Amino acid sequence: MKVVLQRSKEASVTVDGEIKGHIESGLVLLVGITHDDTEEEANYVADKIVNLRIFEDADGKMNHSLLDVKGEILSVSQFTLYGDCKKGRRPNFMNAAKPDQAKSIYDYFNNLLIEKGIKVETGVFGAMMDVSLTNDGPVTLIVESK
């Protein structure tokens, strides 16, 4: 499992001209699932993300987690994170999980975040989406299960 996270002041995801998810302050997650990902990987990544100390305290130091600041999450499925660009000019997406498996793990992951007390908004799995955000910092990190 691979997640690109961006600290955001505001973010939304639109499908066919309709806003499907919107958050104020928090994190935008681009979530990629590969073939051997299980609930175990989702548990690890969810715990890591909500507890990462990447939000500033009163002194401007990154000492607070998403839980500390009561931030929100916009979670967007992103199979292209497993695109292999080593050969040729067209990415190979063979490392991305098949849609049924990926959706199951993606839904489980989002539910874990909700169970941890986080407001989670999402796009539409498998749809073409327009993601808009105001990156805060900018702070962009990659969290991987392996």
DOPA-580603 format. One record per residue: residue in three letters; x, y, z of N, C-alpha, C in turn. Coordinates in Angstrom, 3 decimals, m for minus. Atoms other than C-alpha are relative to their C-alpha. Example, Ala and Ser with C-alpha at 12.3 -4.5 7.8 and 13.67 -1.06 7.14 Angstrom:
<tilums>
+------+----------+----------+----------+----------+----------+----------+----------+----------+----------+
: type :      n_u :      n_v :      n_w :     ca_u :     ca_v :     ca_w :      c_u :      c_v :      c_w :
+------+----------+----------+----------+----------+----------+----------+----------+----------+----------+
:  ala :    0.890 :   m1.190 :    0.000 :   12.300 :   m4.500 :    7.800 :    0.900 :    1.200 :    0.000 :
:  ser :   m0.820 :   m1.190 :   m0.060 :   13.670 :   m1.060 :    7.140 :   m0.770 :    1.090 :    0.730 :
+------+----------+----------+----------+----------+----------+----------+----------+----------+----------+
</tilums>
This chain:
<tilums>
+------+----------+----------+----------+----------+----------+----------+----------+----------+----------+
: type :      n_u :      n_v :      n_w :     ca_u :     ca_v :     ca_w :      c_u :      c_v :      c_w :
+------+----------+----------+----------+----------+----------+----------+----------+----------+----------+
:  met :    0.856 :   m1.166 :    0.000 :    0.000 :    0.000 :    0.000 :    0.901 :    1.227 :    0.000 :
:  lys :   m0.784 :   m1.222 :    0.121 :    1.298 :    3.408 :   m0.938 :   m0.964 :    1.182 :    0.045 :
:  val :    0.837 :   m1.194 :   m0.120 :   m0.182 :    6.767 :    0.092 :    0.873 :    1.237 :   m0.122 :
:  val :   m0.600 :   m1.331 :    0.069 :    0.925 :   10.200 :   m1.023 :   m0.943 :    0.899 :    0.774 :
:  leu :    0.849 :   m0.884 :   m0.795 :   m0.336 :   12.632 :    1.588 :    0.486 :    1.430 :   m0.115 :
:  gln :   m0.313 :   m1.416 :    0.068 :   m0.492 :   16.381 :    1.364 :   m0.797 :    0.719 :    1.081 :
:  arg :    0.669 :   m0.823 :   m0.993 :   m1.240 :   18.697 :    4.233 :   m0.727 :    1.100 :   m0.762 :
:  ser :    0.834 :   m0.884 :    0.805 :   m4.058 :   20.892 :    3.008 :   m0.809 :    0.958 :    0.866 :
:  lys :    0.863 :   m0.988 :   m0.655 :   m5.880 :   24.063 :    4.043 :   m1.446 :   m0.193 :   m0.425 :
:  glu :    1.330 :    0.288 :    0.532 :   m8.856 :   23.025 :    1.896 :    0.177 :   m0.889 :   m1.211 :
:  ala :   m0.103 :    0.890 :    1.154 :   m9.536 :   20.340 :   m0.694 :   m1.380 :   m0.521 :   m0.378 :
:  ser :    1.246 :    0.597 :    0.464 :  m12.287 :   18.858 :   m2.813 :    0.285 :   m0.934 :   m1.167 :
:  val :   m0.067 :    0.892 :    1.150 :  m12.879 :   16.151 :   m5.384 :   m1.340 :    0.095 :   m0.726 :
:  thr :    1.177 :   m0.183 :    0.847 :  m15.301 :   16.567 :   m8.280 :   m0.047 :   m1.106 :   m1.041 :
:  val :    0.233 :    1.007 :    1.030 :  m16.780 :   13.920 :  m10.569 :   m1.165 :    0.482 :   m0.856 :
:  asp :    1.031 :   m0.454 :    0.939 :  m18.755 :   14.927 :  m13.666 :   m0.621 :    1.330 :    0.424 :
:  gly :    0.460 :   m1.332 :   m0.364 :  m18.977 :   18.507 :  m12.419 :   m0.667 :    0.111 :    1.359 :
:  glu :    0.648 :   m0.001 :   m1.315 :  m20.373 :   17.515 :   m9.004 :    1.027 :   m0.280 :    1.088 :
:  ile :   m0.912 :    0.215 :   m1.124 :  m18.404 :   17.885 :   m5.766 :   m0.467 :   m1.227 :    0.780 :
:  lys :    0.318 :    1.243 :   m0.713 :  m18.291 :   14.437 :   m4.164 :    0.594 :   m0.020 :    1.407 :
:  gly :   m0.622 :   m0.064 :   m1.318 :  m16.004 :   15.240 :   m1.228 :    0.665 :    1.347 :    0.183 :
:  his :   m0.609 :   m1.293 :   m0.303 :  m14.787 :   18.404 :    0.481 :    0.444 :    0.001 :    1.458 :
:  ile :   m0.479 :   m0.163 :   m1.368 :  m12.651 :   19.083 :    3.563 :    0.534 :    1.411 :    0.185 :
:  glu :   m0.679 :   m1.237 :   m0.356 :  m11.389 :   22.129 :    5.345 :    1.454 :   m0.382 :    0.274 :
:  ser :   m1.400 :    0.277 :   m0.332 :   m8.030 :   21.712 :    7.118 :    0.236 :   m1.489 :    0.267 :
:  gly :   m0.320 :    1.400 :   m0.250 :   m6.376 :   18.297 :    7.104 :    0.962 :   m0.561 :   m1.017 :
:  leu :   m0.877 :    0.702 :    0.921 :   m4.840 :   15.824 :    4.686 :   m0.758 :   m0.487 :   m1.225 :
:  val :    0.466 :    0.648 :    1.216 :   m5.415 :   14.818 :    1.095 :    0.846 :   m1.247 :   m0.161 :
:  leu :   m0.684 :    1.279 :    0.166 :   m4.547 :   11.147 :    0.600 :   m0.260 :   m0.540 :   m1.400 :
:  leu :    0.093 :    0.729 :    1.260 :   m3.830 :    9.617 :   m2.788 :    0.407 :   m1.422 :    0.337 :
:  val :   m0.158 :    1.347 :   m0.555 :   m4.201 :    5.907 :   m2.010 :    0.146 :   m1.031 :   m1.111 :
:  gly :   m0.253 :    1.066 :    0.959 :   m2.647 :    3.130 :   m4.093 :    0.058 :   m1.351 :    0.691 :
:  ile :    0.046 :    1.362 :   m0.545 :   m3.241 :   m0.573 :   m3.488 :    0.672 :   m0.932 :   m1.013 :
:  thr :   m0.634 :    0.996 :    0.861 :   m1.075 :   m3.389 :   m4.854 :   m0.550 :   m1.388 :    0.321 :
:  his :    0.583 :    1.352 :   m0.054 :   m1.787 :   m7.134 :   m5.251 :    0.050 :   m0.670 :    1.365 :
:  asp :   m0.130 :    0.738 :   m1.250 :   m0.510 :   m8.383 :   m1.919 :   m0.404 :    0.812 :    1.230 :
:  asp :    0.472 :   m0.784 :   m1.147 :   m2.041 :   m5.656 :    0.251 :   m1.192 :   m0.681 :    0.662 :
:  thr :    1.070 :    0.592 :   m0.801 :   m4.294 :   m6.882 :    3.045 :   m0.442 :    1.024 :    1.038 :
:  glu :    0.438 :   m0.875 :   m1.084 :   m6.078 :   m5.399 :    6.030 :    1.168 :    0.365 :    0.921 :
:  glu :   m1.173 :   m0.279 :   m0.836 :   m2.756 :   m5.630 :    7.882 :    0.737 :    1.251 :   m0.491 :
:  glu :   m0.663 :   m1.191 :    0.557 :   m1.151 :   m3.085 :    5.532 :   m0.859 :    1.241 :    0.220 :
:  ala :    0.907 :   m1.134 :   m0.207 :   m4.215 :   m0.851 :    5.773 :    0.034 :    0.469 :    1.455 :
:  asn :   m0.084 :   m0.358 :   m1.424 :   m4.051 :   m0.966 :    9.593 :    1.264 :    0.805 :    0.281 :
:  tyr :   m1.279 :   m0.678 :   m0.225 :   m0.387 :    0.040 :    9.582 :   m0.022 :    1.423 :   m0.560 :
:  val :   m0.023 :   m1.299 :    0.668 :   m0.821 :    2.903 :    7.097 :   m0.976 :    0.971 :    0.663 :
:  ala :    0.988 :   m0.875 :   m0.651 :   m3.972 :    4.293 :    8.753 :    0.537 :    0.511 :    1.333 :
:  asp :   m0.552 :   m0.407 :   m1.294 :   m2.316 :    4.322 :   12.183 :    1.143 :    1.000 :   m0.174 :
:  lys :   m1.133 :   m0.882 :    0.272 :    0.830 :    5.938 :   10.787 :   m0.493 :    1.394 :   m0.393 :
:  ile :    0.468 :   m1.284 :    0.520 :   m1.099 :    8.682 :    8.976 :   m0.653 :    0.854 :    1.078 :
:  val :    0.710 :   m0.831 :   m0.987 :   m3.347 :    9.800 :   11.834 :    0.905 :    0.436 :    1.150 :
:  asn :   m0.901 :   m0.341 :   m1.104 :   m0.405 :    9.898 :   14.262 :    1.276 :    0.725 :   m0.418 :
:  leu :   m1.180 :   m0.741 :    0.454 :    2.263 :   11.548 :   12.076 :   m0.045 :    1.425 :    0.544 :
:  arg :   m0.064 :   m1.352 :   m0.561 :    3.369 :   14.758 :   13.756 :    0.475 :    0.954 :   m1.099 :
:  ile :   m0.332 :   m0.850 :    1.144 :    3.212 :   17.044 :   10.715 :   m0.780 :    1.317 :    0.001 :
:  phe :    0.711 :   m1.267 :   m0.136 :    1.032 :   19.908 :   11.952 :    0.725 :    0.846 :    1.042 :
:  glu :   m0.800 :   m0.903 :   m0.830 :    2.596 :   22.947 :   13.580 :   m0.651 :    0.298 :    1.346 :
:  asp :    0.434 :   m0.454 :   m1.316 :    2.374 :   23.840 :   17.251 :    0.117 :    1.521 :    0.059 :
:  ala :   m0.047 :   m1.459 :   m0.163 :    2.348 :   27.407 :   18.640 :    1.369 :    0.579 :   m0.343 :
:  asp :   m1.354 :   m0.460 :    0.314 :    6.121 :   27.622 :   18.051 :    0.389 :   m0.248 :   m1.459 :
:  gly :   m0.288 :    0.247 :    1.405 :    5.857 :   26.636 :   14.386 :    0.724 :   m1.316 :   m0.259 :
:  lys :   m0.649 :    1.312 :    0.156 :    7.327 :   23.147 :   14.979 :   m1.054 :   m1.052 :   m0.334 :
:  met :    0.935 :    1.077 :    0.340 :    5.720 :   20.062 :   13.475 :   m0.051 :   m0.994 :    1.161 :
:  asn :    0.140 :    0.822 :   m1.201 :    4.618 :   18.512 :   16.771 :   m1.391 :   m0.592 :    0.179 :
:  his :    1.376 :    0.464 :   m0.175 :    0.908 :   17.826 :   16.273 :   m0.400 :   m0.967 :   m1.112 :
:  ser :    0.528 :    0.974 :    0.962 :   m0.840 :   14.927 :   14.568 :   m1.367 :    0.467 :   m0.507 :
:  leu :    1.341 :   m0.266 :    0.513 :   m4.056 :   14.945 :   12.577 :   m1.026 :   m0.123 :    1.119 :
:  leu :    0.904 :    0.163 :   m1.138 :   m5.805 :   13.674 :   15.693 :    0.070 :    1.201 :    0.935 :
:  asp :   m0.184 :   m1.145 :   m0.899 :   m4.344 :   16.518 :   17.778 :   m0.727 :    1.241 :   m0.503 :
:  val :    0.582 :   m1.228 :    0.561 :   m5.596 :   19.224 :   15.403 :   m1.436 :   m0.208 :   m0.476 :
:  lys :    1.356 :    0.330 :    0.441 :   m8.914 :   17.470 :   14.689 :   m0.193 :    0.292 :   m1.492 :
:  gly :    0.032 :   m0.198 :    1.443 :   m8.129 :   17.550 :   10.985 :   m0.873 :   m1.018 :   m0.700 :
:  glu :    0.840 :    0.851 :    0.836 :  m10.110 :   15.956 :    8.182 :    0.853 :   m0.653 :   m1.086 :
:  ile :   m0.703 :    0.688 :    1.083 :   m9.131 :   13.610 :    5.357 :   m0.879 :   m0.024 :   m1.243 :
:  leu :    0.593 :    0.247 :    1.312 :   m9.976 :   13.662 :    1.670 :    0.803 :   m1.151 :   m0.595 :
:  ser :   m0.658 :    1.216 :    0.465 :   m9.144 :   10.135 :    0.466 :   m0.418 :   m0.273 :   m1.445 :
:  val :    0.252 :    0.198 :    1.426 :   m8.811 :    9.526 :   m3.286 :    0.746 :   m1.242 :   m0.462 :
:  ser :   m0.657 :    1.202 :    0.531 :   m8.131 :    6.126 :   m4.850 :    0.879 :    0.395 :   m1.179 :
:  gln :   m1.000 :   m0.442 :    0.983 :   m5.066 :    6.324 :   m7.094 :    0.835 :   m1.189 :   m0.457 :
:  phe :   m0.732 :    1.186 :    0.450 :   m4.050 :    3.133 :   m8.903 :    1.299 :    0.368 :   m0.714 :
:  thr :   m1.188 :   m0.388 :    0.756 :   m1.473 :    5.102 :  m10.911 :    1.243 :    0.123 :    0.877 :
:  leu :   m1.179 :   m0.005 :   m0.879 :    0.792 :    5.203 :   m7.828 :    0.848 :   m1.254 :   m0.217 :
:  tyr :   m0.738 :    1.226 :    0.284 :    1.766 :    1.693 :   m8.863 :    0.356 :   m0.122 :   m1.478 :
:  gly :   m0.437 :   m0.008 :    1.390 :    2.586 :    2.700 :  m12.428 :    1.514 :   m0.154 :   m0.076 :
:  asp :   m1.429 :    0.236 :    0.203 :    5.990 :    1.403 :  m13.545 :    0.413 :    0.689 :   m1.298 :
:  cys :   m0.423 :   m0.805 :    1.152 :    7.736 :    3.856 :  m15.891 :    1.403 :   m0.348 :   m0.477 :
:  lys :   m1.376 :    0.350 :    0.323 :   11.041 :    2.001 :  m16.277 :    0.213 :   m0.300 :   m1.478 :
:  lys :   m0.162 :    0.382 :    1.409 :   10.452 :    0.681 :  m19.801 :   m0.964 :    0.781 :   m0.868 :
:  gly :    0.865 :   m0.642 :    0.979 :    9.077 :    2.466 :  m22.806 :   m0.494 :    1.369 :    0.447 :
:  arg :    0.543 :   m1.337 :   m0.258 :    6.964 :    5.604 :  m22.723 :   m1.404 :   m0.040 :    0.583 :
:  arg :    1.322 :    0.141 :   m0.592 :    3.703 :    4.235 :  m21.413 :    0.135 :   m0.764 :    1.311 :
:  pro :   m0.106 :    0.704 :   m1.282 :    3.414 :    3.301 :  m17.715 :   m0.680 :   m1.368 :   m0.044 :
:  asn :    0.564 :    1.334 :   m0.159 :    2.749 :   m0.333 :  m16.873 :   m0.675 :   m0.029 :    1.374 :
:  phe :    0.756 :   m0.014 :   m1.259 :    0.046 :   m0.696 :  m14.211 :   m0.242 :   m1.397 :    0.564 :
:  met :    0.178 :    1.377 :   m0.454 :    0.460 :   m4.428 :  m13.573 :    0.180 :   m0.167 :    1.506 :
:  asn :   m0.201 :    0.104 :   m1.452 :    1.530 :   m3.762 :   m9.970 :   m1.190 :    0.510 :    0.797 :
:  ala :    1.211 :   m0.459 :   m0.687 :   m1.813 :   m2.125 :   m9.142 :   m0.938 :   m1.191 :    0.181 :
:  ala :    0.960 :    1.074 :   m0.255 :   m4.383 :   m4.429 :   m7.559 :   m1.184 :    0.112 :   m0.954 :
:  lys :    1.216 :    0.004 :    0.814 :   m7.414 :   m5.433 :   m9.592 :   m1.085 :    0.793 :    0.738 :
:  pro :    0.989 :   m0.897 :   m0.625 :  m10.414 :   m3.128 :   m8.957 :   m0.769 :   m0.592 :    1.177 :
:  asp :    0.780 :    0.579 :   m1.106 :  m12.426 :   m5.546 :   m6.760 :    0.824 :   m0.079 :    1.281 :
:  gln :   m0.867 :    0.112 :   m1.168 :   m9.512 :   m6.236 :   m4.427 :    0.362 :    1.387 :    0.524 :
:  ala :   m0.410 :   m1.345 :   m0.414 :   m8.386 :   m2.591 :   m4.388 :   m1.144 :    0.720 :    0.704 :
:  lys :    1.140 :   m0.694 :   m0.624 :  m11.884 :   m1.275 :   m3.586 :   m0.264 :   m0.539 :    1.397 :
:  ser :    0.224 :    0.614 :   m1.317 :  m12.261 :   m3.713 :   m0.716 :    0.999 :    0.540 :    1.034 :
:  ile :   m1.031 :   m0.502 :   m0.920 :   m8.953 :   m2.635 :    0.889 :   m0.155 :    1.509 :    0.195 :
:  tyr :    0.198 :   m1.450 :   m0.075 :   m9.601 :    1.049 :    0.089 :   m1.164 :    0.342 :    0.941 :
:  asp :    1.149 :   m0.234 :   m0.882 :  m13.032 :    0.931 :    1.776 :    0.341 :   m0.340 :    1.446 :
:  tyr :   m0.428 :    0.392 :   m1.347 :  m11.575 :   m0.907 :    4.764 :    0.891 :    1.083 :    0.609 :
:  phe :   m0.919 :   m1.053 :   m0.439 :   m8.807 :    1.722 :    5.043 :   m0.766 :    1.254 :    0.415 :
:  asn :    0.776 :   m1.195 :   m0.335 :  m11.280 :    4.612 :    4.973 :   m0.836 :   m0.200 :    1.256 :
:  asn :    0.776 :    0.291 :   m1.211 :  m13.452 :    2.933 :    7.603 :    0.880 :    0.001 :    1.242 :
:  leu :   m0.941 :   m0.064 :   m1.127 :  m10.393 :    2.524 :    9.836 :    0.219 :    1.449 :    0.443 :
:  leu :   m0.211 :   m1.420 :   m0.311 :   m9.773 :    6.271 :    9.618 :   m1.213 :    0.582 :    0.723 :
:  ile :    1.236 :   m0.467 :   m0.649 :  m13.407 :    6.958 :   10.534 :   m0.074 :   m0.527 :    1.426 :
:  glu :    0.013 :    0.599 :   m1.340 :  m13.157 :    4.555 :   13.497 :    0.977 :    0.690 :    0.943 :
:  lys :   m0.980 :   m0.721 :   m0.813 :  m10.160 :    6.591 :   14.707 :   m0.478 :    1.419 :    0.315 :
:  gly :    0.582 :   m1.296 :   m0.330 :  m12.437 :    9.641 :   14.925 :    0.246 :    1.090 :   m1.028 :
:  ile :   m0.307 :   m0.972 :    1.047 :  m11.475 :   11.325 :   11.649 :   m1.196 :    0.136 :   m0.938 :
:  lys :    0.989 :   m0.220 :    1.064 :  m13.978 :   12.922 :    9.279 :    0.697 :   m0.318 :   m1.314 :
:  val :   m0.590 :    0.433 :    1.259 :  m13.283 :   11.247 :    5.928 :   m0.984 :    0.257 :   m1.136 :
:  glu :    0.743 :   m0.202 :    1.241 :  m14.541 :   12.410 :    2.548 :    0.756 :   m0.749 :   m1.092 :
:  thr :   m0.644 :    0.740 :    1.084 :  m13.848 :   10.460 :   m0.643 :   m0.526 :    0.470 :   m1.348 :
:  gly :    0.492 :   m0.160 :    1.353 :  m14.173 :   10.641 :   m4.366 :   m0.860 :   m1.205 :   m0.343 :
:  val :    0.742 :    1.166 :    0.465 :  m15.761 :    7.884 :   m6.438 :    1.024 :   m0.997 :   m0.536 :
:  phe :   m0.987 :    1.000 :    0.377 :  m13.667 :    4.729 :   m6.720 :   m0.115 :   m0.322 :   m1.486 :
:  gly :   m0.071 :    0.369 :    1.403 :  m12.586 :    4.102 :  m10.312 :   m0.444 :    1.074 :   m0.978 :
:  ala :    0.481 :   m1.067 :    0.889 :  m14.025 :    7.351 :  m11.683 :    1.138 :    0.945 :   m0.369 :
:  met :   m0.893 :   m1.111 :    0.329 :  m12.187 :   10.147 :  m13.459 :   m0.371 :    1.136 :    0.943 :
:  met :    0.274 :   m1.003 :   m1.024 :  m11.859 :   12.787 :  m10.750 :    0.900 :    1.212 :   m0.180 :
:  asp :   m0.780 :   m1.229 :   m0.081 :  m10.723 :   16.382 :  m10.502 :    0.223 :    0.283 :    1.474 :
:  val :   m0.341 :   m0.253 :   m1.401 :   m8.895 :   16.946 :   m7.221 :    0.584 :    1.403 :    0.091 :
:  ser :   m0.457 :   m1.365 :   m0.209 :   m8.388 :   20.492 :   m6.005 :    0.411 :    0.151 :    1.449 :
:  leu :   m0.421 :   m0.208 :   m1.375 :   m6.396 :   21.484 :   m2.954 :    0.896 :    1.226 :    0.112 :
:  thr :   m0.974 :   m1.020 :   m0.358 :   m4.516 :   24.276 :   m1.284 :    0.989 :   m0.689 :    0.920 :
:  asn :   m1.024 :    0.711 :   m0.749 :   m1.319 :   22.582 :   m0.154 :    0.549 :    0.925 :    1.071 :
:  asp :   m0.426 :   m0.783 :   m1.154 :   m0.313 :   23.822 :    3.296 :    1.457 :   m0.301 :    0.308 :
:  gly :   m1.420 :    0.156 :   m0.345 :    3.423 :   24.303 :    3.702 :    0.933 :    0.368 :   m1.130 :
:  pro :    0.671 :    1.264 :    0.242 :    3.763 :   22.652 :    1.283 :    0.643 :   m1.159 :    0.773 :
:  val :   m0.457 :    1.225 :   m0.653 :    4.009 :   19.375 :    3.175 :   m0.572 :   m1.164 :   m0.797 :
:  thr :    0.386 :    1.173 :    0.787 :    3.929 :   16.245 :    0.985 :    0.907 :   m1.150 :    0.402 :
:  leu :   m0.754 :    1.174 :   m0.440 :    4.975 :   12.800 :    2.207 :   m0.546 :   m1.249 :   m0.659 :
:  ile :    0.420 :    1.300 :    0.487 :    4.819 :    9.201 :    1.028 :    0.063 :   m0.981 :    1.171 :
:  val :    0.069 :    1.026 :   m1.043 :    3.699 :    6.507 :    3.475 :   m0.237 :   m1.323 :   m0.707 :
:  glu :    0.117 :    1.320 :    0.617 :    4.222 :    2.900 :    2.421 :   m0.056 :   m1.068 :    1.082 :
:  ser :    0.133 :    1.076 :   m0.972 :    3.315 :   m0.315 :    4.164 :    1.218 :   m0.894 :    0.021 :
:  lys :   m1.155 :    0.885 :    0.041 :    6.473 :   m2.134 :    3.074 :    1.245 :    0.777 :   m0.351 :
+------+----------+----------+----------+----------+----------+----------+----------+----------+----------+
</tilums>
